[in-house]
Amino acid sequence: MESLMKWLVDPKKNWFARQHMKAISTRLRRYGLRHDDLYDPKYDLDIKEALNRLPREIVDARHQRLKRAIDLSMKHEYLPEDLQALQTPFRNYLQEMLALDFMLSCSDVKRENAEREALGALPLYQRTLP
């Protein structure tokens, strides 16, 4: 079953996964975004923690890409073709911190949280609803 799941999501082996990745890449290039920019730090607190651990330059570049994408979306425009060609939508920057693979590989932040829970320590942060 695991090998079937790996085959389904691997764009090198599955034609449908390759077409899906191509479509996502095209849509991200239009706005100059990267795939990791789509993760919301308010939705998952592990992502918020990973963003806090990243260097300031990477976080600032992420914010600039998001602002540009919002601006282009509000204007109903896309990036010029020459800038779209320079975009790298699947160049990940959160991968080292989170390892957000579909196959649920363990990440630094998630591993630390599991270790805290195993030791019976209180979590560093808890989600509270307003």
N, C-alpha and C positions, 0 to 999 in steps of 0.2 A: 504494500500500500504506500509506503514511504517513497519507493522508487517511482511509482506512478505520479505522486504529487510533485516530485522533483522534475519529472519529465514534462508535466503540464505547465510548469512555470518557467522552464528553461528556454529562453529565446533561441539558443543555439540548436536545440533539438526539435522544438515544436513550432510549426509554422504559424499557428494561431497566436502563440505567445509573442512571436517575433512581430506579427502585424499589430498586436496590441501595443507593444513597446514602441513601435514606429509611430503609431497614432499619438501616444502620450508624449513622445519626444517632439513631434510637430507642434502640438498644442503648447508645450512648455516653451519651446523656442520662440513662438509668436510673441510671448510676453517677457522673455528673457529670464525665466525662472529655472530653478533646479528642483529636482524631485524632493529633496530634503526640505525645501522651503515650504512645502505643503503641510508639514507636520505642525500642529497647533500646540504651543506650550501651555495653553490654558486647558486643553483637553486631557493631556497626559503630563503629569508632573515629572515623570522621568525625562521627558524631552526638555522640560524647563530646566531641570538640573544639568542635563548634558549641555544645553546652551550656555549655562552659567560657567561651565568648565572650559568652554572653547575660548580661544584667544579673541580679544576685542575686535581685531580687524575682520575676522571671519563673521562675527555676529553683525558688525556694521555693514559688511557687504550684503548679508542676508536681508537686513532691513532696507537697504537701498534697492535691491531687486524687488522686494515686496512693494515698496512705494512706487517704483516705476511701473510694475504690473497693474497696480490699482489705478494709477493715472492713465495708462493706456486703455484699460478696460472702461473707465468712465468716459473717455473720449471716443470709444468705439473704433480704436485704431490698433495696429500691430507694430512691432518693431520693423524698421526697414530691412529689406532682404539681406543686405550686406552685414548687418548686425546679427540677424538671425543665424547666419552661417557661422558666426563666431561663438555662439552659445553652446554650453556643455551641460545639457539637462540631467545627465546621469552621473555626473562627477559629484560624488557624495562627500559631505563634510561631517555629517553626524554618524557615519558608519562606524568610525573608530570608537565613538563614545557609546553608541547604542546597539550597533549591529542589528539593524531593523530588517532582517531577512524574513521572508515568508515562512521559512522553516523553523522559526522561533529559536534562533541561536541566542545564547546567553550574553548579556551585555554587562559592561562595568557597573552601570547604575543599577540595573535590575539585580545583578549578582550581589551588590552591596546590600540592597534592600532585603533580599532573601536571607543573607547572612545575619542581618540585624534581627529579622523575625525569628530565625532559628535560635539565636542567642537570647531571645526574650527581651531585647531592648526596644524602646519606643521608636517609632518611625521618626525620621527627621521632619517630615511634613505630613499633614493629614488634610484630605479634601473636606471642606465644609461648604455646605450649600447656604447661600444668603437667605 
